[in-house]
Amino acid sequence: MSQGHVRVDDISIRFKGKQGPVTALAPTTLHLAPGSFTALIGPSGCGKSTLMNAIAGFVRPASGAITLDGREITGPSADVGVIFQQYALFPWFTALGNVTFGLKRLGLPKAELHERAMAALAEVGLAQHARKYPQELSGGMKQRVAIARTFAFGPKVMMMDEPFGALDAQTRVVMHDLLIDIWQKHRATVLFVTHDVDEALLLADRICVMSQAPGRIIRDYRLDLPRPRSLRAQAEVLLPIREEIISLLHPSHSKP
Amino acid sequence: MSDARETDRAATGASGLAAGLTGAAHLAKPLLSFGFILAIWVGVTAAGLVPDQIFPSPLSVWQATMEMATNGTLATDLAVSLRRAATGFAIGTTLGIALGLLTGRVALVRTLLNPFLTLLRPIPAIALVPVAIVWFGIGEGSKYFVISYTVFLTVWFNTHHGMEYIPDIYLRASRSLGASRMREFVQVVIPAAAPHIFAGIRLGVALAFLSLVAAELSGASSGLGYRLQEARQYIRTDRMFTLLIILGALGAVVDLVVHWLGKKLVHWQQG
């Protein structure tokens, strides 16, 4: 099927500030292998969301280049799906309408369009809520609709910007399992932005840690562990990494 | 949390009756207010402090109403005025929404028109009447012009404001879902601006009635505003009261209908 090889080569991003340009992202290089799941973690304001927005095509880098399967990313496109922390569902459409919106691009006949949208909702366990509006759904259900909407048309790459940051701990655990399930079926390349170390350890094949602003990637861990994971069962591998990342994120709190 | 919402949904059917009862309770308050004012009105006029010709009693107003209703002027004036308000409103709203969408979406149009339109906004409708009469005569044209112009500016302003206010996240979501610019415009931009557009339409309806009277007070030979002017010449305050009450009630009813329609069409709006 599709590839999804993302190469971020030496990009830096600047914004206009009140006192001249502000560097949001120091020159950064990051390659995402097709079908990999990478977590990007760092202190708030370090530029992790900025890097994600650049790959999504929302922000243009001041220098360097971002390519997807060899082609430069110049703006948002359906190749790069995005899951937002605030869900970004359209409140004027039902859950089904939201998923259908993403599928319209494919130009399917009406019956098939409906069938595929319903299948995508069933995949996230929301088939019986298809006719509800986002306002009638809980936070976890909204994010499920957003996941269904984005995965449904099969983007090669998936940017997730702290997607579960607004959810309670229990809902989050359920969403982690759901996300891994769907990702293993669709195999898009995932970049998952978070500030939660445990979330990164439970989900990702690879964890990139960013420094304080202006951000750059200061550590790159590979995790070759089977899923589903648990901090207790895989403590030997995960806990030392966890300690290290926490001390990287909060240098002043690090234990001797 | 989600369970509670589901129970809420299931309960909506059963709560139809309760909703009807609260509806009646909502009606009780305005009725109480009207009853209170009417009682004072009756009291003041019955005390004979003011001559009936200056401040007519409710009974005199009722008789004047019946008189105007039976001689046919009331129905004719109402029809004429409603047609003017509706026509002006329709023209103004259509142009206002169309131009608002344009100035909201196209930077060049915005740069060329916004400062000028903003400058026009403070000009009251009544100040336009002389110009309208010179341009369109004292026929229907000048009325349509004054009303539609007033409605247009308000609807334009609100539509434009709504376009500016569209959360960036909707556009980002739409583009990363591969929507074309046309589909983004129709299925994302317009619905996202719709609550503001409807607020503008609601104001536009109120302004249509305001400017209707302004347009009819000078240079008309029929309509509620004209009839008010005529009543002044004969010092028929009873007729004036009838006309004022009709204008108030008409505006309130139309506003309620538009508000209700807006809630149905823009059902996702919070609060």
HADDOCK unambig.tbl for C-alpha pairs under 7 A between the chains (distance, minus, plus):
assign (segid A and resid 76 and name CA) (segid B and resid 175 and name CA) 5.72 0.50 0.50
assign (segid A and resid 76 and name CA) (segid B and resid 176 and name CA) 5.07 0.50 0.50
assign (segid A and resid 77 and name CA) (segid B and resid 175 and name CA) 6.15 0.50 0.50
assign (segid A and resid 77 and name CA) (segid B and resid 176 and name CA) 4.81 0.50 0.50
assign (segid A and resid 77 and name CA) (segid B and resid 177 and name CA) 6.81 0.50 0.50
assign (segid A and resid 77 and name CA) (segid B and resid 178 and name CA) 5.33 0.50 0.50
assign (segid A and resid 78 and name CA) (segid B and resid 176 and name CA) 5.11 0.50 0.50
assign (segid A and resid 78 and name CA) (segid B and resid 177 and name CA) 5.02 0.50 0.50
assign (segid A and resid 78 and name CA) (segid B and resid 178 and name CA) 4.32 0.50 0.50
assign (segid A and resid 80 and name CA) (segid B and resid 176 and name CA) 6.49 0.50 0.50
assign (segid A and resid 81 and name CA) (segid B and resid 176 and name CA) 5.77 0.50 0.50
assign (segid A and resid 81 and name CA) (segid B and resid 177 and name CA) 6.67 0.50 0.50
assign (segid A and resid 82 and name CA) (segid B and resid 176 and name CA) 6.56 0.50 0.50
assign (segid A and resid 88 and name CA) (segid B and resid 169 and name CA) 6.13 0.50 0.50
assign (segid A and resid 88 and name CA) (segid B and resid 170 and name CA) 6.03 0.50 0.50
assign (segid A and resid 88 and name CA) (segid B and resid 173 and name CA) 6.44 0.50 0.50
assign (segid A and resid 91 and name CA) (segid B and resid 268 and name CA) 5.81 0.50 0.50
assign (segid A and resid 92 and name CA) (segid B and resid 191 and name CA) 6.82 0.50 0.50
assign (segid A and resid 92 and name CA) (segid B and resid 268 and name CA) 5.85 0.50 0.50
assign (segid A and resid 102 and name CA) (segid B and resid 177 and name CA) 5.11 0.50 0.50
assign (segid A and resid 105 and name CA) (segid B and resid 178 and name CA) 6.48 0.50 0.50
assign (segid A and resid 105 and name CA) (segid B and resid 179 and name CA) 6.54 0.50 0.50
assign (segid A and resid 136 and name CA) (segid B and resid 5 and name CA) 6.90 0.50 0.50
assign (segid A and resid 137 and name CA) (segid B and resid 2 and name CA) 6.63 0.50 0.50
assign (segid A and resid 138 and name CA) (segid B and resid 1 and name CA) 6.73 0.50 0.50
assign (segid A and resid 138 and name CA) (segid B and resid 2 and name CA) 5.22 0.50 0.50
assign (segid A and resid 150 and name CA) (segid B and resid 177 and name CA) 7.00 0.50 0.50
